[in-house]
Structure formats: C-alpha cells, structure tokens
Amino acid sequence: TLFRSQPAWHDTLDDVPDDAVLVVANEFFDALPTHQFQQTAQGWHERLIDVDDEGGFGFVLAPSVAARTLVPASLEPSDPDSVFEVSPSAISIAHALGKRLAQRRGAALIVDYGHIESATGDTLQALRRHRFHDPLDEPGTADITAHVDFAALGRAATEGGAIVHGPVPQGTFLESLGIAARATALLAGATPEQSREVATAHRRLVDPAEMGTLFKVMAVTSPEMPPPPGFA
C-alpha cells in the first residue's frame, strides 16, 4: 500500500490533536444546517417547518420577530418577503478554526459555492440522483445544501485570531495558479478523446457559466504566514 497509516475520524475540531493544522474544506460548509429568516412588515421572522392536514411538510413563519443580531445591519431594509440565511454551525466552526490557527501554525483552504458578501436570497435546495428535489419531500433521501456566506465565515475566523485571504472566484484562483499552463501540458501528446476531456474539465472549473464564478475560494492562515499562492 502507498500509505502505512489509516485515517483517523473525529466528530469535532476539538477532538483533532493539538498540533499544526492543514485543512481542506471542499463543499463542507454548504452542507451544514441553515436557518432562514423572511422579511415582513413587522420585521424578520424565522421560517419554520410545519405539518399540514395531509401529513406533508410546509414552511411557516414564526409568530415572533427574530432578534436583530441574527440579520446583518447592512441588509436593513430589505424588500418584503426577502429571505436571509444564516448557519450558526458554520460560523462556530469557522471561529474555532480561526482560534486554532491563531494558536498553532497552519492554514485552511475553503472551496464552496456561495456569495462573497452577506446577501438575501433563498438558496436552500436539495439534490437527489443528480436532479433537483423538493427539500421537504421525503427528508433524508436527498442532499440538502445552501449557499455559503463567505463574509460571515471570514468574520468568524478573524474574530478567532486568524488571517483571512479572499474569497476570490474559483476561476480567478485556478488561473492564478496556472491551470491554463497545466491544461496545455496535458494536451501535449493527448489523444483526441483525452483532449476533449481536458478541455471540458478546464472549462467546467473556470468558466463563469460553469463553476468559475459560483464557487469561491478562501484561505485562513496563522497570523505570521504570508498570503498563500492564489491570494497575493
């Protein structure tokens, strides 16, 4: 075998040995629980899930107005029926990661789809067998996700004591690392079929109409470390 040791699984970051840290979080934060708040004439109300008369699930609004601290002041006022999403789990983990990196040398690379600045929008979605699926239909059978608020992650990691670089669009990040040169090298001597595969993969990763803009990349590092490649 290539590796002499087996991976060790941990339920929380607190269980990871207290040593240097190197983290890669690819489509991790988008899968964490998300809370939604909807703007009304009275203020922001949390969207909850209720059971209708037929036994199905549906969204309802909490009767009381949500605490103002849950929604950034920059989003006041928002259009009626606007939806804001917040993930306490993501913020907590980002803060813990920032605190760990402030105490121990290391870095984290976060790659996910989401927005650079905190913004409104209902991004809750579910995928089942590679097709869009109603998030409330047959819960537990589909992959439920929501866009990542990179601004919130960055604030949490910074409050933990780490340095945040980015986020930048995935296409910009990969181009700065030389993905075009890498694709050219792979095309040298490639068969026609391999050439098509390389071109398709390259386009999917960097094209704005594909993953190049929707996906963002952010680095979190120890305070003494210089900006990582791709963020200079």
N, C-alpha and C positions, 0 to 999 in steps of 0.2 A: 504494500500500500504506500501511497505518497505521503500520508500523514500518520505519524506514530501515535497521536493522541486523538481522543474523541471530543467533540464539542460538549461544553457544559451549559445546561439551560438554566436560566434564572427567571423568576417571576417578576422581579422588580429590579430597578437600577441599584437599590440599596444592597441587594444581595451580591452584586458584582464585586470581586476582590478589589480592595482599595489600592490601586496601582495606576500606572499610566493608562490613558484611555484613548482608544481609537474606535470611533463609532461610525457606522454607515447605516442611515435610516432611509431606505428606498420604499416609498409608498407605505410608510408605517403610521405617520400621524393622521393620514386621511381616514384610517380605519378605527380611530378612537371615538368613543361616544361623543355626540354633539347635541347641544341644547339649542333650540330655535326660539326666537322672540319676534313677535309680529307687532308692527306699529298700528295703533288705533287712535281715535280722537282723545282718549283718556291717557295714552302713553303706551309703553311697551308691555305686552302680555306674553307670557311663555306659551308656546304651542305644546299641548299635551296630547296623549293618545287615549281615546275612549272607545268603548264597545257600543255599537248601535243595537237596535232592536232585533236585528237579524243575526247578531253574533259576530259581525265583522268589525274591523278596526277603522277608526277615522280620527282626523285631527280636530281638536277643540282648543279654545283659548282659556287659560287660567282666569278665574274671575278677578283676581287682584293684580295690580300693576307691579311689574318687576322692579327690583332695586335699580336705581340709576347707575350704580357702579358696574352693572353687568354689560352695559352698552356704552361704547366709547363716546365721549362728548362730541367728537368730530362727526358723528352720524346724526346729530340733532340739528335741525329737524330732518326727518326723512319722510318720503311720500307715504300716504296711507297704504296700509297692507304690506309695506316693506318688511322683509324678513332679515334678521341678523342672526348669525350662528356663532356660538362660542363653545369651545371644547375645554372644560376645566382639566380634564385628564392630560391633554396635550400641553397646556400651559404649565401644569405641575411637573410633568416630565422634563419640559424644556428648562424650567427653573432648576430642577435637581441636576440636570446635565450641566448647566452653566456653573452651578456651585461646585460640582465635581471637577470640572475643567479649570476652575479658578484655584483649586487646591492641589490638583495633580496635573502634570504636563500631559497634553493630548489635544485631540481635535475631533470634531464631528462633522460629517457631511450629510446634509439632509436634502433629499431629492423627492419632490412630490408635486402634485398638481394643486394649484390654488392661486391666491392673489397676493401681490406684494404689499398692498396697503389694506387695512381693515375696511370692509365694504359690505353693503347689504346684498342680499341675493339668496334665494332658496336653491342650494346646491345639493341637498340630500338626494341621493339616488341609490338604486340597487341594480346589481348585475347578476344574472343567472344564466349559466351556459352561454356566456359572452353576449347576452342580449339584455336590454333594459327591462327592468322588472319593477312592479309596484312595491315600494319599501314596506307597505303594510300588509301585503298579500303573502300568506304562508311564511311568517317570520321564522328565521333560522335556516331557510333554504337558499338564501341569496346573499351575495356580498354587498353589504351596505357601507357607503362611503359618503364623505362630504369634503368640499374643497378646504384646503388648509389656509389658515390666516397666518401668513408668514410674519406679519408685523407683530402679532401677539406672541408668536414663538420667539422672535428676536428680542422683544421687550423682556420676556421672562428669563431668557438666557443671560441677557445683560444685567438684569437685577440680581442674578445668581453670581455675577462677578466675572463672567467670560466676555470675550470679544466676538462680535457678530460681523460676518462679512457677507455682503449681499442682502437679500437674494437677487439673483440675476436669472433671466430666462435660460432654460436648458440649452437652447440652440446657441446663444451667445457664449455660455460656459464651455460647451464642447468645441466650438470653433476656436476659442482662445487656447484650448489645449491641443489643437492641431488635428481635429477629426478629419478635415479635408485632406491633409497630407497623408494621414493613415489610410483613408479610403483609396487614395491614389496608389499607395504602396500595395494595397490588397488587390487592386485591379491589374497590377503588373503580372502578366502570365496567367491571369484567371481565364477560365472557360467562359463562354457566353452566358451560361446559366449562373455561374458564380458572380459574374459582373452584374447581372440583373439583381441578384440577391444583395450585393454590397450597395448598389445604388439605391435600392428600395429601403434598406436599413438606414443608410445615411440620411435619406430624405425624411424618413419617419422620425428620426431623432432630432433633427434640426429645423425642419421646415415649419414656418409659423402656422400653416394649416394643419400640421400634424401634432407632434409633441413639443416642437421647438419653443412655443410661446406659453402654452397652457402649463407646462411643467416648469417649476422654478428650482433653483439650487441655492442653498445657503450653507455657509460654513460657520461653525462655532469653535473657537480656539482658546487655549490658555492665553492670559494677558501678555506673556513675554514672547509669544510666537509671531512671526511676520505673516502678512496675508498669504494664504495658500495660493498655488497656481490656479488661474482662472478668476481670481478676485483682485488682482493687483490693480 
